């Protein structure tokens, strides 16, 4: 770890030079106004920061963030040694087991919400689980939140949007909380904004950021640099550039609302030099996620990175090994929030229901691997070893019966032992497990008065009543 600490320090120093020499471009006049009011050196819409300025502002952000759910058992804490995995995010398409794609729909969104709701390893639901094609584009973020709210009791992520759209989203949150004071005191909405590489923050992301921090709701500030296309081909250069993007935006958030909860995010990875396409399942991406965690710790901020990611076009061996590597890298490095936690294929462009189930099992494997063994008199049964000697009689021993359901992970999907058709059996296991989760799902009971307030907000924005009724009936 000494070499990594040294590397982090070198990256920090390079980042400070980038911020002071090259600067960051802020496209929104409100961002420029805030920066000028806080005496940041500006040249048009490009801001130049000193190290003292950056460190002063980012240290106003909290190191640990609490988020509150409808059911308190799903409350989450982000930061420190805590780690939470969240849903798939942002994919516009769904693909079947053969790789055939179609546009995602509200029905897909709700079905995935139900599946995530039934997995106890996930305390976070909602967000852009998939981007439904059958919603009015100017109200999609609000409708996704309404779908998630009506079908989940977990902590909720949301989408992004303009001032008007995100203000309406905040009002929906206040309706749920009961008052603005309660909403700000007990945050319950989480979103992700993406900085544009290289070194830019656009208007839509700025409006989402400034509205969220005004209401003290947590925001992930994430860079998704592509080494070799939008950032240097060398990972150190990409990470330094990414660091400048994230830190400058964290500083902006703190100038707008000191102490507002923000999360240091990275989805940076490499581009494939053969064709320039993003490579989200690459070892270089896994390294970037690792450094995201280390840099966030350096700056005493919560972190977000990675997921169970793959560039594979279908659920195959590539999908398996890439997802395992990227997810395990995040867990081992101490990333606090892992979005894209299941289902992602084809470089973020689609979600596969089958891969969601496979990634649930990847998560189970990683969870088990990261739990160290217990070493005591019970776990080293010396008397039993002495009694059995050189005979392999452990299978039917009382000690085995006592521990066979707690010591080894018993997978839901993996095919072990003799099988006439292992591929067919694995696919059947996926189908059965998905059906089990959906059959057990029970829609949460929501306060009718809260739903009525949310419906009013949506109706005032021109959303049809029939559409809301359809969502509630799903």
RABELHU-V400225 format. One record per backbone hydrogen bond with DSSP energy under -0.5 kcal/mol. CO is the residue of the C=O (numbers start at 0). NH is the residue of the N-H. E is the energy in kcal/mol with one decimal. If there is no record, write none. Layout:
BEGIN
co & nh & e
CO & NH & E
CO & NH & E
END
This chain:
BEGIN
co & nh & e
0 & 4 & -2.3
1 & 5 & -2.2
2 & 6 & -2.4
3 & 7 & -2.9
4 & 8 & -2.0
5 & 9 & -2.1
6 & 10 & -2.7
7 & 11 & -2.6
8 & 12 & -2.3
9 & 13 & -2.3
10 & 14 & -2.6
11 & 15 & -2.3
12 & 16 & -1.5
13 & 17 & -2.3
14 & 18 & -2.6
15 & 19 & -1.6
16 & 20 & -2.6
17 & 21 & -2.0
17 & 22 & -2.3
18 & 48 & -1.5
23 & 25 & -0.5
23 & 46 & -3.1
24 & 26 & -0.6
24 & 200 & -2.1
27 & 30 & -0.6
27 & 31 & -2.0
28 & 32 & -2.5
29 & 33 & -2.1
30 & 34 & -2.5
31 & 35 & -2.5
32 & 36 & -2.4
33 & 37 & -1.0
34 & 37 & -0.5
34 & 39 & -2.3
35 & 38 & -2.0
40 & 47 & -2.7
42 & 44 & -0.5
42 & 45 & -1.5
44 & 25 & -3.0
44 & 46 & -0.5
45 & 42 & -2.4
46 & 23 & -2.2
47 & 40 & -0.8
49 & 53 & -2.3
50 & 54 & -2.7
51 & 55 & -2.1
52 & 56 & -2.0
53 & 57 & -2.6
54 & 58 & -1.4
56 & 59 & -1.6
57 & 60 & -1.3
64 & 77 & -3.1
66 & 75 & -2.0
69 & 71 & -0.6
70 & 73 & -2.6
71 & 74 & -1.8
73 & 154 & -0.6
75 & 66 & -2.8
76 & 78 & -0.5
77 & 64 & -2.9
78 & 81 & -2.1
81 & 78 & -0.5
83 & 337 & -2.8
84 & 123 & -0.7
85 & 340 & -1.4
86 & 339 & -2.3
86 & 340 & -0.7
90 & 130 & -2.9
91 & 103 & -2.5
92 & 350 & -2.1
93 & 101 & -1.9
95 & 98 & -2.1
99 & 95 & -2.1
101 & 93 & -2.5
103 & 132 & -3.0
104 & 108 & -2.1
105 & 109 & -2.7
106 & 110 & -2.3
107 & 111 & -2.6
108 & 112 & -2.2
109 & 113 & -2.3
110 & 114 & -2.0
111 & 115 & -2.8
112 & 116 & -2.2
113 & 117 & -1.4
115 & 118 & -1.2
117 & 119 & -0.7
118 & 121 & -1.8
120 & 122 & -0.6
122 & 154 & -1.9
124 & 156 & -2.4
126 & 128 & -1.1
127 & 89 & -3.2
129 & 131 & -0.9
131 & 134 & -0.5
135 & 138 & -2.1
136 & 139 & -0.7
138 & 142 & -2.6
139 & 143 & -2.8
140 & 144 & -1.7
141 & 145 & -2.2
142 & 146 & -2.6
143 & 147 & -2.5
144 & 148 & -3.2
145 & 149 & -2.3
146 & 150 & -0.8
147 & 150 & -0.7
147 & 151 & -0.9
148 & 151 & -0.6
152 & 70 & -2.1
154 & 124 & -3.0
155 & 189 & -1.3
156 & 126 & -1.6
161 & 165 & -2.8
162 & 166 & -2.6
163 & 167 & -2.0
164 & 168 & -1.9
165 & 169 & -2.4
166 & 170 & -2.0
167 & 171 & -1.8
168 & 172 & -2.0
169 & 173 & -2.5
170 & 174 & -2.2
171 & 175 & -1.7
172 & 176 & -2.4
173 & 177 & -2.7
178 & 182 & -2.2
179 & 183 & -2.5
180 & 184 & -2.4
181 & 185 & -2.6
186 & 67 & -2.8
187 & 155 & -0.9
188 & 217 & -0.5
189 & 157 & -2.2
190 & 219 & -3.1
192 & 194 & -0.5
192 & 221 & -2.7
194 & 196 & -0.6
194 & 223 & -0.6
195 & 199 & -1.9
198 & 24 & -2.6
199 & 195 & -2.0
200 & 26 & -2.4
201 & 205 & -1.7
202 & 206 & -2.4
203 & 207 & -2.1
204 & 208 & -2.7
205 & 209 & -2.9
206 & 210 & -1.6
207 & 211 & -2.5
208 & 212 & -2.6
209 & 213 & -1.3
210 & 214 & -1.3
211 & 216 & -2.5
212 & 215 & -1.2
217 & 190 & -1.5
218 & 220 & -0.6
218 & 262 & -2.4
219 & 192 & -3.1
219 & 221 & -0.7
220 & 264 & -2.5
221 & 194 & -3.1
222 & 266 & -3.4
222 & 267 & -0.5
224 & 226 & -0.6
224 & 268 & -2.4
225 & 228 & -2.4
225 & 229 & -1.4
225 & 230 & -1.4
226 & 270 & -2.2
230 & 227 & -2.9
233 & 237 & -2.2
234 & 238 & -3.0
235 & 239 & -2.2
236 & 240 & -2.2
237 & 241 & -2.9
238 & 242 & -2.4
239 & 243 & -1.8
240 & 244 & -1.9
241 & 245 & -2.6
242 & 246 & -2.6
243 & 247 & -2.0
244 & 248 & -1.4
245 & 249 & -2.5
246 & 250 & -2.5
247 & 251 & -1.9
248 & 252 & -2.4
249 & 253 & -2.1
250 & 254 & -2.1
251 & 255 & -2.2
252 & 256 & -2.2
256 & 259 & -2.2
260 & 218 & -1.4
261 & 301 & -0.5
262 & 220 & -2.9
262 & 264 & -0.5
263 & 303 & -2.3
264 & 222 & -1.2
265 & 305 & -0.8
268 & 226 & -2.9
269 & 278 & -2.1
270 & 272 & -0.6
271 & 274 & -1.4
271 & 275 & -3.3
276 & 271 & -3.3
278 & 269 & -0.6
278 & 281 & -1.0
281 & 285 & -1.7
282 & 286 & -2.1
283 & 287 & -2.1
284 & 288 & -2.2
285 & 289 & -2.0
286 & 290 & -2.4
287 & 291 & -1.9
288 & 292 & -1.8
289 & 293 & -1.9
290 & 294 & -2.8
291 & 295 & -2.4
292 & 296 & -2.0
293 & 297 & -2.1
294 & 298 & -2.1
295 & 300 & -2.9
296 & 299 & -0.9
301 & 263 & -2.8
302 & 336 & -1.7
303 & 265 & -2.1
306 & 308 & -1.2
307 & 343 & -0.5
309 & 346 & -1.4
309 & 347 & -0.5
311 & 345 & -2.8
313 & 315 & -1.0
315 & 319 & -1.7
316 & 320 & -2.6
317 & 321 & -2.3
318 & 322 & -1.6
319 & 323 & -2.3
320 & 324 & -1.9
321 & 325 & -2.5
322 & 326 & -2.4
323 & 327 & -2.5
324 & 328 & -2.3
325 & 329 & -1.4
326 & 330 & -2.1
327 & 331 & -3.0
328 & 332 & -1.7
329 & 333 & -0.8
329 & 334 & -2.3
330 & 333 & -0.7
335 & 83 & -2.7
336 & 304 & -1.6
336 & 338 & -0.7
337 & 85 & -3.3
339 & 307 & -2.4
342 & 351 & -2.2
344 & 349 & -1.6
345 & 348 & -1.6
348 & 92 & -1.1
349 & 344 & -2.4
350 & 94 & -2.1
351 & 355 & -2.0
352 & 356 & -1.7
353 & 357 & -2.0
354 & 342 & -0.6
354 & 358 & -3.2
355 & 359 & -1.9
356 & 360 & -1.4
357 & 361 & -2.0
358 & 362 & -2.6
359 & 363 & -1.7
360 & 364 & -2.6
361 & 365 & -2.6
362 & 366 & -2.9
363 & 367 & -2.3
364 & 368 & -2.5
365 & 369 & -2.1
367 & 370 & -1.2
369 & 371 & -0.8
373 & 375 & -0.6
375 & 379 & -1.7
379 & 381 & -2.1
380 & 384 & -2.5
381 & 385 & -2.5
382 & 386 & -2.5
383 & 387 & -2.8
384 & 388 & -1.8
387 & 390 & -2.5
390 & 392 & -1.8
393 & 396 & -1.3
396 & 400 & -2.0
397 & 401 & -2.1
398 & 402 & -1.2
399 & 403 & -1.9
402 & 405 & -1.0
402 & 406 & -2.8
408 & 410 & -0.8
413 & 415 & -0.6
420 & 424 & -2.8
421 & 425 & -2.3
422 & 426 & -2.1
423 & 427 & -2.1
424 & 428 & -2.3
425 & 429 & -2.0
426 & 430 & -2.0
427 & 431 & -2.6
428 & 432 & -2.5
429 & 433 & -2.3
430 & 434 & -2.5
431 & 435 & -2.3
432 & 436 & -2.0
433 & 437 & -2.4
434 & 438 & -2.5
435 & 439 & -1.7
436 & 440 & -0.9
443 & 445 & -0.5
446 & 450 & -2.3
447 & 451 & -2.2
448 & 452 & -1.8
449 & 453 & -2.4
450 & 454 & -2.8
451 & 455 & -2.1
452 & 456 & -1.9
453 & 457 & -2.2
454 & 458 & -3.2
455 & 459 & -2.3
456 & 460 & -0.7
457 & 460 & -0.6
457 & 462 & -2.1
458 & 461 & -1.8
463 & 467 & -1.6
464 & 468 & -2.4
465 & 469 & -2.2
466 & 470 & -2.1
467 & 471 & -2.3
468 & 472 & -1.6
469 & 473 & -0.7
470 & 473 & -1.1
END
